[in-house]
């Protein structure tokens, strides 16, 4: 970050350090929740449960990390959950038909990426506001998936493929390694590459970004395509962990992903936030839901709590930003 | 940035074509390919089935005119439908059931308005949050089960007729008349145009835009309460996913009806025609035996096309 040419389009340094402080607060909050849960429930600190939390958080993180880039540009992708469902069903069918997990994984990623690209085209070329365009896409995808599956369930995949979602390496679940890899890639991409910095600039001030020569439309296409591809990746993890796919698996995924992004301190108004923050956001949300589960609160309460968390997170974010200005 | 003056109440002649062409095309196509589509029984069926959507799409028009959005409407309708079912089951009184639905709906609408107006949270995220809350509460109050054994007084509302006209249609027409009067013939209606077109003017006139905004969202919630009564009557039960995605049909109807998402310009008759278009589309696809999944996808395409055209028009 000492490179002067980079500083020209980097967000102001005060914001970066504020990001660090915000991330620190959020880590503290996560630790606090851990402490409370450790007191309230004997089984919370068991190795099995902690690994379970990490694996659960990794699924939310995959979807939420791509979404973070979209939100950084002051956009929103409401179609991620439905995208996971369609990609999982198509990838599952390919694996069943061809017997090749590699081909299935590629198809899942491609399906997610194409859906993301279509979202990007609607936002850039057709200039439809992102939340409405992706909301329309949500229902198109839902319709396609239900039609394609016609009430069927796909299940039973090769053992090697199932290792991705449920296997262990040196005592840690494989999704946790994937989480670390994508956390690293996402952070490097957003903070240390020109494209990443351009995405911040577009979110902070699209007009200034365009006038300073950033190809705004192409970067937006990239961002939506990445968000879709990450949904495709999540669909593969999902498929291999549950060993089955149904048309309705995406319905409960979008709200938690948005919640993770917002808890993580990424501002809905664009230009502010980090992929690392989203990781902590996913962790906090998963801890809360896991804690409710351990304290035998019915799963029926989860949407209510997630909804309240979304609103609280936005409100807190707006309050702190207002004070900072 | 926005038009300087308060936008005058629509320019029907310029707008009639869009949605009217869509509706005529849909009727012509399905009349040609779908057996039985043009029968009186089927057409009146389309109208009766469109009544619940009318109750949501009319207030949605007002909300979108304020440059807002209410994604929680379907989930709130689900919750109010369950409230109607539970309360009318417990008290055997349709009116108490309706009262409970209205109360819960208006409360949710007020919360939406408060989040948007006072806290300044962008409408699509605020109402996405309350969508989750309403969905969760629906699961909690129903424990994920259907509520059955609804009293006759509730069930009969959907099937009864008044002077030969089905009661739901009478309710929808009365609602339309009320919204038309409210928007075009009262001062409050002018304020709604100003909320989208020119909020500053309201402040200079000594009015509180925030309070008006809360009222607009509260009306949306209350209408979801009335629609909840119709939904319970139609299904003869309360079900924890009854209203799933209905807000999307409402947004589709508003978008097809020519209300702009960017300029605070709304047209209620267009929304009504939009509602019928969505109803015809779903009914027609149903008649040619395409599953409801295809209906959902085609409504999604309809919205994207309508918004694309809206964007073209606003740039023209």
Interface residues (C-beta under 8 A of the other chain):
Chain A: X76 X78 X122 X126 X127 X128 X129 X131 X132 X133 X135 X136 X137 X138 X139 X140 X141 X142 X143 X144 X145 X146 X147 X150 X255 X258 X262 X268 X298 X300 X301 X302 X303 X304 X305 X306 X307 X308 X310 X311 X314 X315 X318
Chain B: X69 X71 X115 X119 X120 X121 X122 X124 X125 X126 X128 X129 X130 X131 X132 X133 X134 X135 X136 X137 X139 X140 X143 X144 X245 X248 X251 X261 X291 X292 X293 X294 X295 X296 X297 X298 X299 X300 X301 X303 X304 X307 X308 X311 X315
